[in-house]
Amino acid sequence: MKPIRPRRSALYVPGSNLRAMAKAPTLGADVVIFDLEDAVAPSEKDAARAHVVEAVGALRQAGTQAEIVVRANGLDTPWIEADLAAIGRALPDALLLPKISRASDLARVRAMIAADMALPLWAMVETPRAVLGPLEIAEAQDARLPLTVLVLGLNDLARETGTRQLPGRAPMLPWMMNALAAARVAGIEILDGVHNDIADTEGFAAECLQARQCGFDGKTVIHPAQIAGANAAFAPDAEELARASRIAFVFDAAENADKGVVRVEGRMVERLHADMAKRLLARAEAIAARG
């Protein structure tokens, strides 16, 4: 079983806001994304890049439980080369790439990154082309610069398609599930997109529940007030843990060693269910270790 790193909540923080970047890792989000793209005006790009390098360096020295990710500007912008050079110096935990539409986009990025730089890549799925072929993106792997996480960008996708973001997200669900299936085939994680209305706590909770039920690993958030809700939604509850504990090791018993199916509390349990239960327990342990 691969080591589990919880990514229940991933907080976007503007790279131009030094105070917010210093505070963000203390707010309880599993992931903090320092943003050089959408949250930064063109006139502030250079200053924000310097701020992010400074902030990442300070956090590396101080140590932080939060996973620190930097979102660069897009491939076709005038800032991408400087972003990649700066991120290479800062060495965050991962590099998030916006508007990745096909595998060749990842190849272009990898060719631009210094040969001595090893860093996990995350990719935004936020264009019509991306949702038509997410498996091509998810399977475009590289040992030095592996793709480890997909992140939905539903705002950009809505803008480019004209799709309305309605409660329940019915127009978006086929694209969301297509991307999720691609992530699972490739063995990587996937995070749900943001909920724009900070004051709409009920709508946010509903989206978190929907994403958890669909199988997403966590949710990107735009405000600290959304962190606790995402963390709770994407963590196993007491009932889930109790059920997992009852079936996780049932096949380890000598009398079940050669069986493919056993009955537990009136339900038929296969080995795949035991494996899923073990992973759920491991996820709970990883979450508990964060404190």
C-alpha positions as CSV (number, residue, x, y, z in Angstrom):
1,M,0.0,0.0,0.0
2,K,1.3,3.4,-1.0
3,P,1.9,5.9,1.8
4,I,-1.2,8.1,2.3
5,R,-0.9,11.9,2.5
6,P,-4.3,13.4,3.3
7,R,-5.5,16.1,0.9
8,R,-9.0,16.7,2.3
9,S,-8.7,20.5,1.9
10,A,-6.4,22.5,-0.4
11,L,-6.5,26.2,0.2
12,Y,-5.6,28.7,-2.6
13,V,-3.6,31.7,-1.3
14,P,-2.6,34.7,-3.5
15,G,1.1,34.8,-4.1
16,S,0.9,38.6,-3.8
17,N,-0.3,38.5,-0.2
18,L,2.7,37.9,2.2
19,R,0.6,38.0,5.3
20,A,-1.9,35.4,4.0
21,M,1.0,33.1,2.9
22,A,2.6,33.2,6.3
23,K,-0.7,32.5,8.1
24,A,-2.1,29.9,5.7
25,P,-0.1,26.8,6.8
26,T,-1.4,27.3,10.4
27,L,-5.1,27.2,9.5
28,G,-5.5,23.4,9.3
29,A,-5.7,22.8,5.6
30,D,-3.9,19.6,4.4
31,V,-2.6,21.5,1.4
32,V,-1.7,25.2,0.8
33,I,-1.5,26.3,-2.8
34,F,0.4,29.5,-3.3
35,D,-1.1,30.9,-6.5
36,L,0.8,32.8,-9.1
37,E,-2.0,32.6,-11.7
38,D,-5.6,33.7,-11.3
39,A,-5.2,35.4,-7.9
40,V,-2.4,37.7,-9.1
41,A,-2.8,40.7,-11.4
42,P,-0.4,40.9,-14.3
43,S,1.3,44.0,-12.8
44,E,2.1,42.0,-9.7
45,K,3.4,38.8,-11.2
46,D,7.1,39.4,-10.7
47,A,6.6,40.6,-7.1
48,A,4.4,37.7,-6.3
49,R,6.9,35.2,-7.7
50,A,9.6,36.6,-5.4
51,H,7.2,36.5,-2.4
52,V,6.4,32.9,-3.1
53,V,10.0,31.9,-3.2
54,E,10.6,33.6,0.1
55,A,7.6,32.1,1.7
56,V,8.4,28.5,0.6
57,G,11.9,28.9,1.8
58,A,10.8,30.1,5.2
59,L,8.4,27.2,5.5
60,R,11.0,24.6,4.5
61,Q,13.2,25.9,7.3
62,A,10.5,26.2,9.9
63,G,8.8,22.9,9.0
64,T,5.1,22.6,8.4
65,Q,2.6,19.8,8.3
66,A,0.8,21.3,5.4
67,E,1.7,20.2,1.9
68,I,3.0,23.3,0.1
69,V,2.2,23.6,-3.6
70,V,2.8,26.4,-6.0
71,R,0.5,27.1,-9.0
72,A,2.3,28.6,-11.9
73,N,0.9,30.6,-14.7
74,G,-0.2,28.9,-17.9
75,L,2.1,27.5,-20.6
76,D,1.1,30.1,-23.1
77,T,1.7,33.1,-20.8
78,P,4.8,35.3,-20.7
79,W,5.4,34.3,-17.1
80,I,5.8,30.6,-17.2
81,E,9.5,30.3,-17.8
82,A,10.3,32.7,-14.9
83,D,7.8,30.8,-12.7
84,L,9.4,27.4,-13.4
85,A,12.9,28.8,-12.7
86,A,11.7,30.3,-9.4
87,I,9.8,27.2,-8.3
88,G,12.8,25.1,-9.1
89,R,14.8,27.3,-6.6
90,A,12.1,27.2,-4.0
91,L,11.3,23.5,-4.2
92,P,7.8,23.3,-2.8
93,D,6.2,19.9,-2.3
94,A,4.6,20.1,-5.8
95,L,4.0,22.3,-8.8
96,L,0.4,22.8,-10.0
97,L,0.0,23.5,-13.7
98,P,-3.1,25.2,-14.9
99,K,-5.0,24.5,-18.2
100,I,-3.3,21.2,-19.0
101,S,-5.4,20.0,-22.0
102,R,-3.3,17.1,-23.3
103,A,-0.3,14.9,-22.6
104,S,1.9,17.1,-24.8
105,D,1.3,20.0,-22.5
106,L,3.0,18.1,-19.7
107,A,5.8,17.1,-22.0
108,R,6.3,20.8,-22.8
109,V,6.5,21.7,-19.2
110,R,8.9,18.9,-18.4
111,A,11.2,20.0,-21.2
112,M,11.3,23.5,-19.7
113,I,12.2,22.4,-16.2
114,A,15.9,22.2,-15.3
115,A,17.3,18.7,-15.7
116,D,18.5,18.6,-12.0
117,M,15.0,19.4,-10.6
118,A,12.8,16.5,-9.3
119,L,9.3,17.6,-8.3
120,P,5.8,16.1,-8.3
121,L,3.4,17.7,-10.8
122,W,-0.3,18.4,-10.3
123,A,-2.4,19.3,-13.3
124,M,-5.6,21.3,-13.5
125,V,-8.4,19.7,-15.5
126,E,-10.3,22.9,-16.6
127,T,-10.6,22.9,-20.4
128,P,-13.0,21.2,-22.8
129,R,-10.1,19.3,-24.4
130,A,-9.0,18.0,-20.9
131,V,-12.4,16.6,-19.9
132,L,-12.6,14.8,-23.3
133,G,-9.3,13.0,-22.7
134,P,-8.3,13.1,-19.0
135,L,-6.8,9.6,-19.2
136,E,-4.2,10.7,-21.7
137,I,-3.1,13.4,-19.2
138,A,-3.3,11.1,-16.1
139,E,-1.1,8.4,-17.7
140,A,1.5,10.8,-19.0
141,Q,4.1,9.9,-16.4
142,D,7.8,10.7,-15.8
143,A,10.0,9.3,-13.1
144,R,11.7,12.6,-12.3
145,L,8.6,14.8,-12.7
146,P,5.7,12.5,-11.9
147,L,2.1,13.6,-12.2
148,T,0.5,12.8,-8.8
149,V,-2.7,14.8,-8.6
150,L,-5.5,16.1,-10.9
151,V,-7.4,19.2,-9.7
152,L,-10.7,20.2,-11.2
153,G,-11.1,23.8,-12.4
154,L,-14.8,24.1,-12.8
155,N,-14.9,27.9,-13.1
156,D,-12.7,27.9,-16.2
157,L,-14.5,25.0,-17.6
158,A,-17.9,26.7,-17.1
159,R,-16.5,29.8,-18.8
160,E,-15.2,28.0,-21.8
161,T,-18.2,25.8,-22.3
162,G,-21.0,28.1,-21.2
163,T,-22.1,25.5,-18.7
164,R,-24.0,26.8,-15.7
165,Q,-22.8,25.8,-12.2
166,L,-26.1,24.8,-10.7
167,P,-26.8,23.3,-7.3
168,G,-26.1,19.6,-7.6
169,R,-23.7,20.3,-10.5
170,A,-25.7,18.0,-12.8
171,P,-24.2,19.5,-16.0
172,M,-20.7,19.0,-14.7
173,L,-21.0,15.5,-13.2
174,P,-20.2,13.5,-16.4
175,W,-16.9,15.5,-16.8
176,M,-16.1,15.2,-13.1
177,M,-16.6,11.4,-13.1
178,N,-14.6,11.0,-16.3
179,A,-11.7,12.8,-14.7
180,L,-12.0,10.8,-11.5
181,A,-12.0,7.5,-13.5
182,A,-8.9,8.6,-15.3
183,A,-7.1,9.4,-12.0
184,R,-8.0,6.0,-10.6
185,V,-6.8,4.2,-13.8
186,A,-3.5,6.0,-13.4
187,G,-3.3,5.5,-9.7
188,I,-3.2,9.1,-8.8
189,E,-5.4,11.4,-6.7
190,I,-8.0,14.0,-7.7
191,L,-9.4,17.0,-5.9
192,D,-12.8,18.6,-6.5
193,G,-13.1,22.2,-7.7
194,V,-13.9,25.3,-5.5
195,H,-17.2,26.5,-4.2
196,N,-17.4,30.2,-5.1
197,D,-20.0,31.4,-2.6
198,I,-18.2,31.7,0.7
199,A,-21.3,32.6,2.6
200,D,-23.2,29.6,1.2
201,T,-22.2,27.1,3.9
202,E,-25.0,24.7,3.1
203,G,-24.1,24.6,-0.6
204,F,-20.5,24.1,0.2
205,A,-21.3,21.2,2.6
206,A,-23.5,19.7,-0.1
207,E,-20.7,19.8,-2.7
208,C,-18.3,18.3,-0.2
209,L,-20.7,15.4,0.5
210,Q,-21.3,14.9,-3.3
211,A,-17.6,14.9,-4.1
212,R,-16.9,12.4,-1.2
213,Q,-19.7,10.1,-2.4
214,C,-18.3,10.3,-6.0
215,G,-14.9,9.2,-4.7
216,F,-12.8,12.4,-4.8
217,D,-9.9,12.7,-2.3
218,G,-10.5,16.2,-1.2
219,K,-11.7,19.7,-2.3
220,T,-9.9,22.9,-3.2
221,V,-11.1,25.9,-1.1
222,I,-10.8,29.7,-1.4
223,H,-11.4,30.8,2.2
224,P,-10.2,29.6,5.6
225,A,-13.8,29.3,6.7
226,Q,-14.2,26.3,4.2
227,I,-11.3,24.3,5.6
228,A,-13.0,22.6,8.6
229,G,-16.0,21.6,6.5
230,A,-13.8,20.0,3.8
231,N,-11.6,18.2,6.4
232,A,-14.7,16.7,8.1
233,A,-16.4,15.7,4.8
234,F,-13.4,13.8,3.5
235,A,-12.4,12.1,6.7
236,P,-14.0,8.7,7.6
237,D,-16.5,8.9,10.3
238,A,-16.9,6.7,13.4
239,E,-19.4,4.4,11.8
240,E,-17.2,3.9,8.7
241,L,-14.1,3.2,10.8
242,A,-16.0,0.7,13.0
243,R,-17.2,-1.2,9.9
244,A,-13.8,-1.1,8.4
245,S,-12.2,-2.5,11.5
246,R,-14.6,-5.5,11.5
247,I,-13.7,-6.5,7.9
248,A,-10.2,-5.3,7.3
249,F,-8.4,-8.3,8.7
250,V,-11.0,-11.0,8.4
251,F,-9.0,-12.9,5.8
252,D,-5.9,-12.9,8.0
253,A,-7.7,-15.4,10.3
254,A,-6.5,-19.0,9.7
255,E,-9.9,-20.3,9.0
256,N,-10.4,-17.7,6.2
257,A,-7.0,-17.9,4.7
258,D,-8.1,-19.9,1.6
259,K,-11.5,-18.2,1.2
260,G,-12.5,-15.6,-1.4
261,V,-15.7,-14.6,0.4
262,V,-16.7,-14.7,4.0
263,R,-19.9,-13.6,5.8
264,V,-19.5,-10.8,8.3
265,E,-22.6,-9.7,10.3
266,G,-24.9,-11.0,7.6
267,R,-23.1,-9.4,4.7
268,M,-20.8,-11.1,2.1
269,V,-17.3,-9.7,2.2
270,E,-14.8,-10.2,-0.6
271,R,-11.0,-9.7,-0.4
272,L,-11.4,-6.4,-2.3
273,H,-13.7,-5.1,0.5
274,A,-11.0,-6.0,3.1
275,D,-8.4,-4.2,1.0
276,M,-10.6,-1.1,0.9
277,A,-11.2,-1.3,4.6
278,K,-7.4,-1.5,5.3
279,R,-6.9,1.6,3.1
280,L,-9.7,3.5,4.9
281,L,-8.1,2.7,8.3
282,A,-4.7,3.8,7.0
283,R,-6.2,7.0,5.8
284,A,-7.7,7.6,9.2
285,E,-4.3,7.0,10.8
286,A,-2.6,9.5,8.4
287,I,-5.3,12.1,9.2
288,A,-4.8,11.5,13.0
289,A,-1.1,11.9,12.6
290,R,-1.6,15.5,11.3
291,G,-3.1,16.3,14.7
